[in-house]
Amino acid sequence: MDSGHIAPELSEKLIAAAGAARQNSYAPYSGFRVGAALLGQSGKIYTGCNVENASYGATICAERTALVKAVSEGERAFRAIAVVADTGEEEVPVPCGVCRQVLAEFSPEMTVIMAALTGKREIAALERLLPAPFSLSLHKTGDRRGSRL
């Protein structure tokens, strides 16, 4: 577990905001309700929840909901994101690969705070969770590998 660069009181504030956002989740198919709170470089907090759809591919995760809200309001750089879900006794909610990639597009160095309803928590740098994000800049230079490896 990384310590992150977020003060404990700010981490708690993000977890509380993510928990509140989780209450608005629309998850009639999986029942797995997730909330997220994204901290912009400006200091503003953007929240989001997962929204499922009968056409599963149209479902959006809480992390991307918060990010889309932030970007639509002009924020482009982020310090941290908290994710809250009921993952049981032993696990914390880890962002999916799509969310990791989308978050890394904006701030690959951000801190990720993962909190289960049981109180279990882990903090990690996004770079640790996604060490080699896809980048189109590699295609522009002629490198066709599709990653930074």
C-alpha positions, 0 to 999 in steps of 0.5 A: 500500500502506497502512502499517497500524497493526500493528507488523511483529512482530505482522504476522509473527505473524498471517501465520504463524498464517494460514499454519498455518491454511491447512494445515487447508483443505478445498479438494477442488474448487478446490485453492485453500487459504486461511488467515486469522488475525484479531486481536481488540481483546483481543489474542487471535488467531482462525484459520480456513481455507476449507472448500469444499462440493460445494454451492458456496454452502455454501463458507465463506472463511477470513476468515469462518471466523476471524470466526465463531470469534471471535464465537462466543467473545465477541469483537466488535471487531478490529484486523487480519486476515492472509490467506495463500494461494498466488496466484502471483508477482504477486498477493496474496490479497485478501478477497472482497466477502462477506468484506469486508462481513462484516468491516466489520460489526464493524470497518471500520477494521481493517488487512488484511494480504494475504500470498502464499506467494511472500513478496509482501505488501500491507497496506491498511485495510479501509475502502480495500478496501470504501469503502461497505459496506452498512448497514441503518441507512440503511433505518431512516432512510428512505434506500433507497440501501443504502450510505453513498454 
